[in-house]
Amino acid sequence: MFDTNLEHQSFSEPRQVILFRLAEELYAVDVKHVQSIERIGSITRIPDAPPYLKGVINLRGVVTPVVDLRLKLGLTAEALHDGSRLIIVHVPPYNVALIVDSADEVLEIDADRLQPAPDIGANSVPYIEGVVDIDGRLIVLLDLTKVLKDSETALLEEAVDEAHPVKEEPSI
């Protein structure tokens, strides 16, 4: 028998997210943005870059900027450790490597359980898409398109260009 009471049915699609930790707190990003999760290797520093822009890496032949997500979100810096990971995400038009304390799991959440980000007046946080409580764990879902502002994507492009300059063709 089908349930004809539409009030009790959920029509929102479940979302898959990558769960990760920063400063002992749980965060998530939608898997549609995630390219891969990598161990942290050698990072080439970029002179005069803001503190959150740690440099660039060569990831399978692609120069990719590395952002320390702790610093970008205003958290305290922490030394890298064996559990630290790079989450490679696509934030149009770039791939960006985000340093996180650990990448825990892929999780499916019901979109209707996602609560809007708390409104804290003038200090609202635009890059928080919402918060979900799963088994007593509060998870903050980040909107990656808002984590890096337009001015910062230009900075990332400049960092990639500095690390991988375009060779000019010799003039004839």
CORMO-V92781 format. One line per field, one symbol per residue. ss: DSSP state (h for helix, s for strand, l for the rest). phi: phi as a letter, one per 40 degrees, with the letter a starting at -180 (. if undefined). psi: psi as a letter, one per 20 degrees, with the letter a starting at -180 (. if undefined). Layout:
ss=???
phi=???
psi=???
This chain:
ss=lllllhhhlllllsssssssssllsssssshhhssssssllllsllllllllsssssssllssssssshhhhllllllllllllsssssssllssssssslssssssssshhhlslllllhhhllllsssssssllsssssslhhhhllhhhhhhhhhhhhhhlllllllll
phi=.ccccccccbbcccbcbccabbfgbcbabccccccabbccbcbccbcgccdcccibbbbfgbcbcbbccdcccgcccaccadccbbccbbbdbbcbcbcbcabcacbbbcdcccccdccbgcccbccccibbbbfgbcbccccccbcbcdcccccccccccccbcccccccc
psi=pqoinihiqpjqpqqpqpprqpljqprqqphhipgrpqqpbppoqpqkqqhhnibqqooljpppqppohghhjjrqqqqqrhiqrpooqonpjqppppprhqogrpqpqphiipqqqpokchkqohjohapqooljpppopqohiigorghhhhgggggghhhmqppqqpq.
